Amino acid sequence: MIAPIDSIAYQLRLLNRLSQIPLSVMDRDGHFLRAFPFQDCSIPFQLSPTAIPSLLKSAETMPFYNIDDNSVIYSLLPVDKDGGYYIFVGPALLSRTADSVSYHNRSMLFGELPLSSFETIFSVLPFVNPFDFFSLLQLLYYNISKVELTVDQFFDCNTVLDNTRTVDQILFMRRESSIYHHTYLGELQICDIIRNGQIEKLSEGARFAGQGIPGTIHPDPLRNAKDLGIITITIIARPAIQGGLSDEVAYAMSDAYMQEIEACTCQKDVFNVCFRAASEYTHAVAELKKRSDYSEYVVHCIEYLQKHLHEKILVEDVANTLRVGLKQLTTAFKKETGQSITAYILNERIREAKSLLTYTNIHFSEISTYLNFCSQSYFTSMFRKSTGSTPAEYRKQHYKSPVIDAPSSVADYIRRINQLKSPSYDLPDEKG
């Protein structure tokens, strides 16, 4: 056991000298066998005993990182499968103005240590750019497991739009009613990446944009993070629109992100929402770039279908509205998108039904009526054919309590709309 620890300790000492980020070897009991730069400075490094169990539990899922009291970032990486010992990465400060006494009073990591012992540790903690911290985690994790992590994985980002919780609620209501004080160059770069849908450049662009010192809007760290997060969302929505994203969709996404930020209970969650927003805006623009070869009337057709998704849609009416021949429209749509107009309408309605089943408690019959299926049984049949499960089974598997307490108001809204609607119709057959 001594040899591998010594070997790892040698690497950690060198990495600490290069990055300034503290690095330590910890056993499963929370004892630190090596700790840099602390042992080089003759500073005993330790954590609150009650923090160890939750740390070990968190380290079971990688990539893991956390922020302690909105002030200090850290991570724990298992070195072997048996959990014999771990690499503790950090702690490192996210603000140069963090007060040691205030932080100690609320710290999960150090709150049980005597203040004098903690202040000795605090005195050598460096200020770090979070993306430099993630780069070090990527290097360490690859060295341990030979698995390449992406920065997106630290933020739970997907390669498709994931912010369906409130975006869809805002969008379907509209259909029915017909971060920081960093360098300006960094802001321009991240905006340019979003505008051009350059997914592969997002992580490095975010790292560059994150260089500098965060602005201070409010003395409370969490409120300050939320305010800066809201400003960030406001800024990055603009280049997404410039990149071709519908302003209606972009602003709906923006509203949803801001509502998520307001519901956050820690700085880490605010940071995650902001990065996920940049990622999802970039992916949305990138997807639009892929469709740039669509003919003009196919693009207008998609826009029409999206705006009228909750209404009875006749393909003939779409063609007449766009002033294009029915045969020409249906043929071009199928050739360019790979699916018929009828199939597109059905797929979009099923997608929205999945969102309503996941994020609201609206009854299946109300969803069926709202999305213009001719009956609940037909809705169930089409839903099962598309997803492999009934609406009830899907809700049981995927239902999530929303971040914002909105399901009841959404349900009431849909009930009022359904009362005003004329009888719903089946999807039209395409002609021509």
N, C-alpha and C positions, 0 to 999 in steps of 0.2 A: 504493500500500500504506500510505503514511503516514497519509492522511486517515482511512480506516476504523479504523486502530489508535487514532488520536487520539480519534475519536468514541467508540469502545468504552471507551477509558481514562477518558474523562470520566464515563461512566456507572458504571464500576467504582469510581472514586474516591467518587462519591456513595453508591453502595450500601455501600461499606466504612464510610463514616461513619455510615450508618444501622444497619448490622447488626454492625459491628466485626469481621466475618469477613474475613480477608485475601483479596484478589482480584488476579490478575495475568494479563498477556498473555504467552504463551510461544510461541516458534516450534518447528518440528519438531526442531531440534537441541538443544532444552532451554535455550535462552537466553531470559531474561526481558526483554522489551522495556519493560514497565511493571509495577510491583508496588506495591500499596497495602496497608497503610500504610508499607511498608518504604522506598520512595523518599522519602516525605514526612519520614521520620525519618533519612534518609541512611544506611540500612542496606542493604548489598548482599544481595540475595536470590538464592539458588541452591539446586539440589538435587544429590544425588549423581549423577554422570554415568551410572552403571550402572542407575539407577532409571528413566531416560528411556524406553528401549525398551519396558519393560513398561507404563509409563504410557500411551504412545501406543497400544499394543495394546489395553489395557483401554478406552480412550476410543472404540474402534470400536463398542462395544456400549453403548447408553444405555438406561436411566439407570445410570451407574457411580458408585460411591463406594467408598472403602476406609478401613480403620483401620490405622494404622502402629503396630506394637508395642503394641496395645491402649491407645494413649494419644492419638493424634492422628487426626482425621478429615479427609479431603480428597477432591477430585474433579477430573476433567479433562474439559472440554467442547470439542469441535471447533467452531470458528467458521465454517469453510467446508468444502465437500465435498472439496476437494483436500487438506485437512489442512495448509494453509499455516501457520496458527497456531491457538492454543488459549487457552481461559480456564482457568487453574488456580484452583480454589476451595479456600480453606484455605491452610495447615493451621490447625486450631483444636483446642484441648485438650478432651478429654472428662472430664478430672479436674483439679480445682484443686490436687491434691497431687502431680501428676506431677513427678518429679525429672529435671532436665535432663541430668545426667551419665549416669544409668542409661538414660534413653531414648536418648541419643545412641549409647551402646554397642551398642544393638540396632536402631537405626533403619534402615529401608530407604531412606527419603527423604533422610536427612542424615548417615548413618554415615561417609561418605567426606570430609565437611567437617572442617576443623580445629575442635577443641572451642571455641576462642575465637570463631571466626566463627559457629558454630552457636548458642552461648549468646546472642549478640547478637540473632539471629533469634528464639530461644526466648523472650526477655524480653518481646516484644511480642505473643506469641500469646494470643488470648482464650480463655476458657472458653465453650463453646457447648452449647446444647440441640440434640441431633441433629435434632429435627423443625424447628427454626428453620433449621438447615443445609439440610435437604431443601426447605424452602419457598423458600430462596434459589436452590437448584438448579432448582426448578420454574420460577421467574420467569426465570432466565437462559436456560434451555433453550427456553422459550416465545418469548422475545425473539429467539432465534437461528433457531429452526425453525418457530415457530407451531404447535408440537405440545404439547398439554396432557398432562403427566405426572401420575399419581396417586402418592400415597405408597406404595400397595401395590406399585407397580412397582419400588421400591427394594429390596423384600424378596422378590421372586419370588412374590408372592401370587396365587392364582387365586380365581375367584368360586365355586369348589366346593371341597369338602374335598380337600386335597392330601396329607395326612399318612398315606397308605395303607401306607407301608413297614412300620411296626411296629404300627400300630393294628390292621390286619387280622390280623396274626399273633397278637396278644393276644386279639382277639375270637374268632377261630375256635377257639383253644385253650379259651377259656372256654365256648364253645357246646358243645364236646365234653365238657368236664368238668362238664355241666349245672351392684416390684423395687428394689424400690428404696425408700430412706427419703425419699420425697418427701411432698408434702402429702397428708393423709388425704382431703381433698376430691377431689384428683386420682384417688386410688384408687377412691373412691365413684363418680366420674363414669364411669370406664372400665368398672367393674363394672355400672353401670346400663345403659350402651350395649350390653354383651354380653347382659345379662339380657333386654333388649327387642329384640335383633336389629337394632339401628339401624346398618346398614352405612355409611350416608352420614355418620354422625357419628364413625366410628372414628378417622380420621386426626387430627382436631382433638382428640378425647378423649385419644388417645395422646400428643399434643404437650403437652396440659395436665398429664397424669399424669407426663410426663417432666420437668417443671420441678422444680428443686431439686438437691440434691447426692446422688449415689448413696451408699448405705450401704457400710460396710467390714466384711466378715466375715472375710476372709483377706488377709494381706499380699501374696500373689501376685495380680497383676491378673487373670489369666485364671481362676484358681480362684475369686476373688471374684466375677467376672462370672457364672461357672457357678452359684455358690451363690445369687446374687441372681436368676438366671434360673429356677432351680428353685422358689424362693419365689414368683416371679411366676406361674409355671404353676399352682402350688398355689392361689393366690388366684383366678385368673380361671376355673378350672374350676367353682368354686362358683356364680357367677351364671349360667353356662351351664346347669347343672342346674336352678337356680331358673327359668330361662327355658323349661324343658320338655325339655331334652336328657336322654336316658336316662343315669342315673348310671353304668351299665355302659360305655356308649360314651364318656362324658365322662372317666371314670377311665382307660379304655384309651388315649384320646388323650393324657391327662396323662402316663401312663407312657411313651408313645412320645416325647413332646416332651422329657421329662427324659432319656431315653436318648440322644436326639439331642444335647442340651446337653452331656452327659458326653463325647460323642465329638468335640465342637468343638475346634478347635485355635487359635482366635483369638476375640477379643471380638466382632468383627463378626458371626461366625456365631451366637454366642449371642444377640446382639441381634436378628438375623434370625429365629431360631426363636421368640423371645418375641413379636415382632410378628405373625408368621405364625400363631402359636397364637391370639392375640387375634382375628385376622381370621377364622380358620377356626371358632372357637367362635361368633363373631358371625354368620357366614354359616349355620352349622348351626342356630342358634336362629331366624334369619330364615326359613329353609326350613320349620322346624316351624310358625312363625306362619302361613305360607301354607296349611298343612294343618289349621289350627285349626277349619275348618268340617267336618272329617270326623266322621261319626257315631261314637259311642263304641265300637260293636263293630267298625267298620273299623279304628280305632286299635288296639284289642286284637288284631285279626286280624294286623295288620302286626307288632306286638310278638311274637306267637306265631311267625310265619313267620321273623322274624329270629333268634329263639332256637333254632329247630329246623331251620335252613337246611341243615345237614349230614345230616339224617335223611330217611327216607322220609316224605313229607307227603301225606296224603289230605285232600282238601277236606272230606269228610264228617266226619273226625275234628276238623278245625278248628271246624266248625260245632257239633259236639257239645260240644267243650271250652268254646266261648263261649256255649253254650245259646241258639243262635239258629237259625232255620230255614235249610236249605241254600240254597233259592231266594232267600230274603231276603238272605243274606250275599253270595252271588255277584253278585246284581243290584246291591246297594248298593256293593260293592267296585268293580265295573266303572264304575258311574256316577260315583263320587266320585274314583277314582284315574285313570280313563281306560284301565285295563288289567285283564285278568282276573287271578284269583289265580294260575293256572298261569303266565301270562306274567310276573307279578311274581316268582315263584319262579325261573323260568328266568333272567330279567334279573339278579337278585341273585347267582345262582350264577355266571353269566358274569362279572359284575363282580368277584367274589372270585377267579375263575380268572385274570382279567387281572392282579390284584394278585400272585397267586402266581407267575405267569409272569414278571412284571416284577422282583420282589424276592427270589425264591428260585430254587434250582436243582432243585426237585422235578420228577420226571419226569411227563410228560403222563398216563401211565396211572394214576399215584398221585393226581394232581389229579382225574382223572375219577372214580375210586373214592371219593375223599374227599368230593366234592361230589354223590355219589349219582346219577351218570349211569349208564345201564344198561351202557354199553360205551365203550371209548375212541373207537371209530369214531363212535358217536352224539354223544359229547362234541365231537369234531372237527367234525362236521357242524353242530351247533348253534352252536359257537363261530364257525365260518366264516360262517354265516348272520347272526350278530349283529354281527360285527366286520369282515367282509370279508377275513379272513385266517385261516390255520390257526394252531393254538397254537404250532407251531414257528416260523412266520413272525413271529408276534406277539412271541415271546420274542427272536428275533434283532433285531427293530427296537427293542424297548423295554427289554431287560434292563439293570438297573443294580445295581452292587455295593452292598449295603446298608451304611448307616452303622454299624450294629451287626453284629458277626460272628455272626449268628444262623441263617442258612439251613440249616446242617447239623443243628442241634438241632431246628428246625421240621420238616425233612424226616424226621428220625428219629421225631419225635412222630407225624407223619401216618402213617408206616409202621406204627407200633405200633397206632394207631387202626384202620387199614385191616385189620390182621390180626384185630382183634376184631369187626369189622363183619360182619353177615350180608350175603348177596349184595345188590347195589344194584338199584334199580328205576328204571324210566323215570318221567318226570313223569306224574302222574295226569291223566286227563281230567276236566274240570269237568262236573259234572252239574247239572241244574236250570237 
